[in-house]
Amino acid sequence: MPVYESIKNADNKIKISAKNKDSVIFGWDKTVSALADKVKSGARVIALDGWYGIDFEKIACAIAKQIGGEVALIPAQEFFLSREEIIAYNAPFVTEDPGFGKVNKNGVIEDIMNPAAIENAKKKLLGGVSIIYGMGACVKALAEVVDVKCYIDNTHQKVQWDMWTGKLATFGQADPTNDYSWKEYNYSDYYILKRQKDYMYEAMDFYIENYFEDDLVLVPRKAYDEIMSTLVKYPIHEVKIFSPGPWGAYRYEQMDYGVEGLANNAWNKIAGPELRILIDFGGERSISMPMLNAMQYGEELVGSLINKQYPGLFPLDIWLDDGWHPTPQPAERISMPMHIHPSSKYVEDHFDEPLGRYETYYIAEAYEGANTWMGFKDDADIEEWERLCEESQNIKPIENWKDFIANWNSKEGDLYLIPPGTMHGHGGNQMVLEMDTNPSINGTEYSFFEYDFARPSWDDEKKTMTGKPLKMHLEHGRNMEKTRRESWVKDNLLSTPLVVKWTPEYFVDRYKTHSVMPYHVERIHFEKKAEYSTEGKFMHMFTPTVATKVTVRSKSNPELSAECDKFSTLVIPASFGDYEIINECGGRVTCVIQRWKKG
């Protein structure tokens, strides 16, 4: 699935000490020279460890050239088992399931390395100057003989793009891995890389940003630690991502996001674990890194309860589902696939994930014909629905599909609760603020598609809907279906708000919930200024839906603030405490907040 990014107003502007700010080195040549100078200061072994998708050899060769003389270049790919052995290691995590795998819960990078190869590399390090480069270049067995330990980072979107275009070289491979399965990355390699990164947070001397191919930023460990510990004191912006799709629409063209090349917008993700962040700490430019790096400070960010219950997990997601079309379109063109989501028990039993998918649709804008599909009709024959889906396999149209799925007219401010097992789909002609739980540390999606109208998918090269129809997940769908009927949906899942706080300046309302839903959806309404609090324990996913621009500012320390545009999300850390929201542009404001129920 192609991905487009928008960096408009995405900078996180923070203040760190002048000493640490000035210690950061910007630019390829300056970074290479600074690392080469470490040899002149007595260092003999430099390790360039990092994530997938980095051209480690190019960086290592540049440093060696700058050092001059004899420099031994040792590629870490030599330490790994063969590709065949790594495939066998990953087999239990890839599984036979065509759509999903199982999380490698305990694996580390040493599991797929040859200890003898590491010991042989140690012998090469005696006497001269050496650079070890590549994923796993600074494993624990080598750390004791490495003088300068560097970690070079990459973002989720860049790695995904390398996978889609066949450019990704994986563990032990010098060239792109032609037989690589995306499930290997999502269910095993990602976790192996993450555990090595977690180790390197403590071991590294330098963090290196290499988001742009010919640019490097060298961040000394002390500066990195201050940047990250300071970041989680502020409200955090993430870089939005946009993806076209078969039901994609066109409201984004009127929103001035600054996205080039996007032909329609189906999924617009505005907050979540797999996005990247830009950090402006007063240096020459902002640096880019994965949002999940902030989970080093999980207690401050997500709160102590979530951090303890789901260690390492960023548990909430925000999407903005575009639904505006300039002319009327049939439901089969503008509706999402009919699908359901799994419970926590289901993802734990089947995929070794910690948290199910608990979703809500908040209708941020409603256009002519706004509607949502949710629940089965009271008289629907669900066994017949399952038979028809099986027969269709999303290749043969189900002509009478509307006879099975209940449809609801939408208006702005409506909230649909969508607990696991509820058949549903955005019906089009509306802008949906989709709020979810995130089941996976790396943001793996868990939607079980049952029917997508046998329509072609999006071909982003041709910019036409001429791709193969989407694959369905019928077995998982049958397993999770709770056969929720229209009348039950009406009584239990069409939520309404109740005012929980009122003042002459602002008021807060909270939508009625269902017992299985782990988070609340609340709104703050005001004209000039309002106040709220994370209470030191609830991370707030904060999205203005009626506004132009607001500022969120700490009451105890006004320097800790961030501006937020309409239909953007700020991640307000649980530790943020009492804050005020200021309307910067006049008019009435509504801000939607997703936050955990328990703290």
N, C-alpha and C positions, 0 to 999 in steps of 0.2 A: 504494500500500500504506500503510495507516494506521500511525502510529508513536506509541507512548506512551513516556514517559521516567520514570525513577526517580532522584531525587536523594538518596535515603537514603544517608547515610555516604559521599557522593561528594565532599565538600570536600577540596581540597588545601591543607593548612595549612602556610604557609611564613613565614619571617621575613625581612624586608627592613629597610633602615635607617629610622630614625625620620623622617629628613628626607624621604625619598621617600614613605614611608607617609603622612605628613601632607600631602604636596603633592597627593594625589588628592582630587578633589572629587566628592561623591555628591549626586545629586538633579537633577531637571530644572531647577528655577529657579536653583539655584546654578551649574550648568554653563552655562546660557544667560547668566547674569550675568557669569561669569568670562570667557566669550568676548567678550561685549559690551564688557567693560572693556578688552580689548586695543585697541579703537578709541580709547578715551580715552587709552591709552598711546602712541598714534601709529600703530597699524596701520590700513591703508586697505583691504586686500583679505584676506578670509577665504575659504578653500576648504574645503568639506565633501565630501570624497571618501569612497568606501566600497564595500561589497559590495551585492549585490542584496537587496531586501526591506526597505530602510530608508525611512522617510518623511522624505526629505531636505528637502522643501519645508516641512513642519511645523516642523522644527528651524530652518531658515534664517529663516522668518518670525518665530519666537519671538525669535531673536537680533536681527533687524532692529527688532522692536518695542521691545526692551530698549535698543537703541542710540538709537532716536528719530531724528527728522529724516529727511532723504533718504538712503535706502539702496537702491542698485541691486541687485536680485535677478536673478541670471543662472543659469538652469537649464542644467546641462551637457548635457541632452538635445538642446539646440540644436546641439551640436558634431557630432552623429552623422550618418552617412549615413541614407538612407531605410530603412524597414523592408524594402522589396523588395531594396535593395542589400545589406543585412545578411543576408537569407535567401540571396541568391546567394553571398555570401562564405562562409557556413556550409555550403553545399551539399556540398562535398567531405568535410566532417566528419560530416554527418548521414548521408550515403550512402543507398543503396537498401535496405540490409539492414534487415529489419523489427525486429530485436532489438538491434542494436548499431551503433556508428558508428566513426569514426577520430579519434584524438586530434589536436587542433590543437597541434602540437609547438612552433611558433615564433611564433604570432600574438601581437600586443600590441594594446592598446586603441586606439592611434593608427591601426591598420589600418582601422578602421571609422568613423573620424572625418574630417570635412572640414577640412583645414588652413585654408581661407579663413574658415570660421566661427570657428575659434579666433583667428585674427588680428583678426577683427571684434570679438570679445569683448575682446581686449586693449585696443582703442581705447575701449571703454566703461569701462575701469578707470581711465582717466586723470582725476585731479582729485577725484572723490568717494569715498564709502565703498561698497564692493561685497562681496556674498557670492555666490560661485559654489558651486552645490550639485548633487550627484548623482554617479553613477559616472563617473570620469574627470575630476572637477572640478579635479584637480591634476596633470594630465599634464605631462610634462617641458617642453613648449612654454609652459606657463603658470606653472610653478614659479618662474621668475625674477621674476615680478611679484606673487606671492602673499606676504603678510606672515605669515599664520597658516595653517598646513597641518594639517588634521585628517583622521584616518581613522576612519570609523564602521563597526564590524564587525557581522557577523551569522553565525549558525550554519547548518550544512548542513540540519538538520532543519526549521528555520523556513523556509528557502528552498524546500525540497521541499514543505512543507505549502502554501505560497503557490502553487506550481505546480499541485498537485493540486486546489486550490480555485479556480483561475482568478483569483488576485489579484495575480500577479507582473507588474510593469512592467519590461520589459527595456530594453536599450540604445536610447536615442533615443525612448522612449515615455513619455508622461505618464500614460497610463491602462494598465490591465492588458492584456497582449499576448495577444489571443484566439487567434492562430494559432501560438502558440509550441510548439515541439517539445521534449520533455524531452531529446532527444539534442542539441539545440543547447546546452543547459546542460552536460550531462555531458561532451560532447566538444569544445566550442569555448568557450562563454562562461565556463565555470568557469576554464579555463586563462588566458583573457584577463584575467579578474578577478584571478586569483592573481598573474600577472606584474605587474599594477599594484600589488597589495598588497605584493609583494616590493620594488618600488621605493619605496613609501611607508614601509616599515619604516625606511628610511634617511632619507627626506625629511621625514617628519611631525614636527610639534611636539607634537601630542596624539593619543593613541589614545582613542576614545570607544566605550564599551560601551552598546548600546541594546537589550539582550535583552528588557526589558520596555517595552511601547509608550510609556508615559508616564514613563519613568525614563531618566536618563543618568548615566554615570560618566565623568568627565574625567580621563584619566591622562596627566600630562606625559611626554614622551619619555624622560627619564632614569629616571623611576619605572617606566615600561613595560619598559625595557631591563633594569632590575634584577629586576623581577618574573619576566621570562621566563628570564633567565640563572640565576636562583635556582631556578625551578621544575624545571629539568632536573637539579638536584642531588639532588632528592627522588624517591622512588617516587611514581608519578602515578596517581591515580584518574581514571576517565572516567565520564560519566553513561550509565547503561545505557539501551538502547532495547528495547522490546518490540513485536512485531507479531503480530496474529492471522492465521490462515490455515486452509486446508481440513483440514490434519492437526493443527491446534493442540490443545493439551492443557491440563491444569489443575493441575500441580504448583505453579505460580507462586502459586496462591491460598493455599498452605500455607507460603510462604516469606517473607511479610511484607515485600514489596518496596515497599509504599506506592504501588502503581500503581492509579489510578482509571480506570474506563471500559473496561478490557481484558476482553474476553469469553472469549477463549482465547489461549493463547500458543504460537505456532509458532516464531518466531524471537526470541531474546533475545540481543542483541549486547552483550557486556560489555567489549570492547576493540577498537579499530580506528581508522583514520584519520579517518572522517567523524563521529565522536562529538564532543560538546562536553565541556569541562572547567570546573570551578568552582575558583576560586583565592581562598583566604582569606588575605590578607596582613596582617590585623589592622585593616582598615578597617571602615566601617559595615556592609558586607555583602560576601559573596563576589561576584566578578565572573565573568562567563561569556564564554567564547570558544571557537573551534574548536581541537580538539586539534592540528590541523596547524600552528597558529601556533608550536608548540614545535619544529617542524622548522627554524626559524631556527637552531637549535643542533643540527643533524642529526648531527654527529660525536659530540657528547656523548650524544645520545639513542639513536641506532640503531647507533653504532659507525662507525669510519673506513672500514672495508671496504664496508659497505652504502651509506654516505653517498657514497662515491666511485663505486661501481658503479651505484647507482640514485639519483642525486641528487634530493632532494625527496620520495622515496618512503618512506612508513611501511609496512614490508613484511609485517607480521603482523596477523592477525585472530583474535579469540576470540569464539565464539558459544556460547550455552547452549541446546541444543535440548530443549525440554520434551517429555515423552512419557508422562506419567502420566494415566490415565483411571480414573474410579471404577468403571466396569463394563467387561467385555470388549467389544472393538470389532473389526470386520473389518479386515484389512490395508488395504483400499482407503480406509478412513477415517483410519487413524492413521499411514500411511507417507508419507514425503516422495515427491515425484515421482521417477521413475527418470531419473537424469541423469548427466552426466559433466562434467569440467572440462578446460580447454585447457592446453597446455604453453606455456612461454615463447616458443618459436619460433612457435607458432600465434597467440598474441595479438600478437606483434610483426608478423607477416606480415599479419594481417587487421585489427587495430585500433590498431596503433602504440603498444601498451602495452609496458612493460618486463619484466614478470614474469608467469609463468603461475600457475595455481591448483593448489597442492600441498596436499592436505588430509589431516587425520587425524581419526578419531572416537575419543575416549577415553570409555569408559563410566563416568560418574561415579556413577550409580545404576542398578540393574537391578531391574525389577519382574517380576511374573509374565508370562511370554511375551515377555521382552526379546529383540529380534532386529534384525539389520541385513541389508539386501540389498546384495550386492557380487559383481560378476563374473557372467559368463554360465555357465550349467550346461555341463558338458563335452559333452553331446550336443545342445546347443541349436543350431538352425538360425538363424544370425544374419541371414542374408539374409531369411529369413521374418520375423524380428522387425522388421527395417527396413521390410519391405513392410506389415506389420500396423500399425506406427506411422504410416506414410504414409497408409494407408487410414483410420486412426482420426482423425488430426489432433486427438486428445484430445477428440473429440466422440462417436465411436462406441466403446463399450467393447471392449477386447481380453480376451475371456473367459478365454483360457488364458495370460495374461501370466506366471503363476507357473511355467509350463513352461520359461521362458527364463532367469529371473534366479535366481542362487544365493542361499540364505538361510542366515544363521548365527545360532545362539543366542548371546546375550551374557550376560556376567556383569560385575560391577563390577571395574574395573581392566583390562578388555580394551582393546587398542588396535588399530584398523584403519588401516593405511596406505592412502591413496587417491591414488596418483599420477595425473596427467592421463590421460584415456582410459579410466578404470575406471568401468564402469557401477555405480551405487550409489544408496543412499538409506537414511536412518534408518527403521527398520521399526516404531518405536513401542515403548511399554512400557519405556522407558529414558530416563535423563537423559544427554544426550551433550554433553561438552565438545568442541566442534568447533574444531579449530585449523587455520588456513589460512595460506597466503601471500596477500597482497593485491596484485593485479596493477596497481592504478590509483592515481595520486596522489590522486584525489578519491573513492576507494572504490567505483568502479563494479563491480558484481557480474558474474562470468562463470561462469554455470552453463548448460549446454545441456540443456534438458528434452526428453525423448523421449516420456514417457508419464506422465500424472497421473490415470489411472483414469477419465477422462472424467467427473470429478466437478465439481460447481459450486465456484466459489471463494467466498471470504468477502466478504459485503457488510457493511461495518462500520456503515453507517447503520441497517440493519434488524437487525443483530446475528444474522444467519442466514447459512447457506451457500447463498445463492441468487444469487450473482454468476455472471458468465460463466466457463466453464472457462478455465484458464490456457493461454496460447499456448505452443507448442512451438518448439524450435530444431533441427529435424530435419536440415537440411543441415550445420550445424556439428557436430551429433552424429555424423553419418555420417563426416564428415571426421576427427574426433578419435578415433573408436572404435578401441581397440587389441585388441578381441576377447579380453580377458583371461578365462580360463576358471577354473572352480571349483577344479580341482586346482592350478593355478598360484597362484591367490589363497591357497589354504591354505598352500602352501610359502613364499610370498614376502611376503604382505601382512597375515597375522595375526600381529602382533608380540608378543613376550614380553620382559620386562625382565631385565636383568642387573645385579647389584650392582656399582657402580664405586667406592664408598667406604663403609666401615663403621666406626663408632665405638660405644662403649657407649651414647652419648647419642642418636645419630641415624645413619641411613644414606641413601645416595643410590643410586637405580637408574636405568638408562637403557634405553629400549626399543630393540630391534634395529631397524635402519633399512633402507631401500632406497637404492641409489646415486643415484637421481634426486631423492630428497627433500632439500631444502636445509637443513632444520632438524632438531634432535634434540628428542625428548620425554623429559623426565626427571622423577623424583619425589624428594621429600625426605620421609622418615618420622621422626617423633619424638614425644616426650611433653611435654617441657619446653622445650628449646631446641635449635636446630640452626644450622649455619653454612654459608655458601656464598659464591660470588664471581662477579661479572660479568667478572673478569679485565681490566677496563678496555676491553673490546672486544665483549662480547656483551650486547645488550639482552635482558632476561628478561621474558617474559610469564608472570606468577606468579599461580596460581589455587589457593587452598585448596579441596579437594573433600571432605576429611574434617576438620572443625574447626568451631568456632563463630566464633572471632576470633583472629587472630595479629597481631603487630607485626613489621614489617621495619625494621631499624635498621642504619645504617652503623656499622662497627666503628671507623673512624677519627674519625668525628664523629657521636656518638649523637643530636645534635639533628636530623639528617637521617633522619627516620623517618615511617612511615605505618602505620595499622592497616588490616587487610583482613578482611572477612567471608567466610564460606563462599560459594562460587559467585560471588565477585567477583574481578576481575583487577586487579593492580597492574602498571603498566608500569615496570619497574626499568631506569633508563637504563644504557647500556653503560659510562658513566664512573663508575658508582656504586662499583664495586670490592667489597671484602670486606664482607659483611653477616651479621647474625645474625637468626634468626627466633624469636620468643618466643610460646609458647602462652599466651593470655590467659585461657582458660576451662577448662582441664583436659581430660583425655581424650587419646586418640591423635590425631595430626595427619598428614595427607598433603597435600602441596602439589605441584601439577603445574606444570612449567616448560617452556615452548616457547622455544627459542633457536637461533640460526643455527649451522650446523656450522662454518663458516669465519669467522675473525676477522682 
